Amino acid sequence: MSFPAEPAEATTESAPQTALDARSHLLNRATAEHYRSSVADGVDRVAVKLARVDRPFTGITPDRLAPAVSAIDLDRPLGDPAAALDELESVYLRDAIYFHHPRYLAHLNCPVVIPAVVGEAVLSAVNSSMDTWDQSAGGTLIERRLVDWTAERIGFGRAADGIFTSGGSQSNLQALLLARDEACRIVQKNAETSLRKPEILPRLRILTSEASHFSITKGATLLGLGPEAVISVPCDHDKRMQTVALARELERCAEQDLVVMAVVATAGTTDFGSIDPLPEIADLCERAGTWLHVDAAYGCGLLVSRRRHLLDGIERADSVTVDYHKSFFQPVSSSAVLVRDRETMRHVTYYADYLNPARMAENRIPNQVDKSIQTTRRFDALKLWMTLRVMGADGIGELFDEVVDRAAGGWELLNEDPRFEVVTRPQLSTLVFRYVPPAGADPVLTDRINLHAREALFASGDAIVAGTKVDGRHYLKFTLLNPETTLADIAHVLDLIAEHAGRCLAEHTATELSRPRAS
Ligand SMILES: *Cc1c(COP(=O)(O)O)cnc(C)c1O
């Protein structure tokens, strides 16, 4: 039954008709049945979609889709979720990018697991807010258990803590904020004369590899540091930070009276899935007394995998970023930042009379807002909770191991295929490669052909792949996060790429031949 079945009659109520209608959409005990049928209807349409989708994308362009979105009059409501869902088909569901499709191979978006989606439905309906106990109660305890669980997997000790965030970028920002304020505190403590924070900021530096995520630089800027604050450390052939170069930079900074507020190591670079040598980096940080942040936004899946050893050394970090919405098969958003020493969280603790007065902390009432840079915050932890309670950590680990295995198989395919060249042998689940014309070609043409192949593939909707640059040249990238993607799918997409690339090359050759020769 769709709702409202019939217009409610404004009889005894003094409220105007529209207000009555509006109240019928509020979720409460009177509307529980309406809620159940409306949500079920929405779920049903997604289920039908999932069953029917035969390509990851329809290939629609913004120009073709925009008029349909613009044409909708937002001041004329449809009054009924079913009608709005009908309308949504043409502006969203029909042309959405479907990450569950086995030929979606582009970014770090995963297909999601059902227990987490159930959690999502529960958390948005109950709508707990994680800032204070009096807005979340059990949610606070569940989030804390999951923080402890993750910290334990990392190998942190009992002093560890953490908080769920909106994503890896926010986790990195918060970790850098804690590192910055710890660095300032130490500099102030050791200074002979009193130093104000603004006087210290220009001396702060962050060392991170050239393959690290751009959110490090963005975070540094948000923290009031200049563009010179982030020093890029070169990588080796496998796109892992060179520790010799790191040691040199640490020394150079010390000589120049600069303060390295953090070394950021990446456990799973976004492009290559490469893992920086964590034990060696931890040694250098320990010697220099420097905060070590490990960005495991992508590689965190290893925490539950049979390849856990690839993260050895992560337990020596001061802070760690994990993105459950990447390698734990969770819906966006689900991420956390973990710290080895909970005391460092005080740098984001502020008290507000209306929300979390200091006396609450004294009364040991747990307030998550004391550790977050957000205030009102989603109960995203529930998704991971449901996942662990239904599938267990090993279930997630198996799924992640499967995509890592698949990437290894994909590398074999690429490495043996004369049409392509592949950059590194993957540690995780990405493959960076490019099409090379059979007779060779100049670099500009090779770039053009690869860019074209990616765009043509996207426009066809048959598959979606990503692209990136290596040493200034354009490459293609597969990010494998779907255990349903087979080697046959990968081989098929490689054929499609070669076809588009070959056609582009042929067209280029034809126009070159028809052009009158310059003498
Ligand atoms: C994706 C990614 C981030 C950013 O995470 P978001 O959840 O997209 O904000 C940070 N670091 C690495 C290594 C990543 O792969």
PDBQT file of the ligand as one rigid body, heavy atoms in Angstrom, charges set to zero:
ROOT
HETATM    1  C1  LIG A 601      41.342   7.115  -0.157  1.00  0.00    +0.000 C 
HETATM    2  C2  LIG A 601      42.528   7.500   0.582  1.00  0.00    +0.000 A 
HETATM    3  C3  LIG A 601      42.494   8.586   1.462  1.00  0.00    +0.000 A 
HETATM    4  C4  LIG A 601      41.282   9.475   1.584  1.00  0.00    +0.000 C 
HETATM    5  O1  LIG A 601      40.226   8.797   2.152  1.00  0.00    +0.000 OA
HETATM    6  P1  LIG A 601      38.715   9.316   1.964  1.00  0.00    +0.000 P 
HETATM    7  O2  LIG A 601      37.945   8.304   2.717  1.00  0.00    +0.000 OA
HETATM    8  O3  LIG A 601      38.457   9.288   0.491  1.00  0.00    +0.000 OA
HETATM    9  O4  LIG A 601      38.638  10.677   2.524  1.00  0.00    +0.000 OA
HETATM   10  C5  LIG A 601      43.624   8.853   2.200  1.00  0.00    +0.000 A 
HETATM   11  N1  LIG A 601      44.727   8.107   2.055  1.00  0.00    +0.000 NA
HETATM   12  C6  LIG A 601      44.799   7.068   1.210  1.00  0.00    +0.000 A 
HETATM   13  C7  LIG A 601      46.065   6.286   1.105  1.00  0.00    +0.000 C 
HETATM   14  C8  LIG A 601      43.700   6.732   0.427  1.00  0.00    +0.000 A 
HETATM   15  O5  LIG A 601      43.775   5.719  -0.430  1.00  0.00    +0.000 OA
ENDROOT
TORSDOF 0
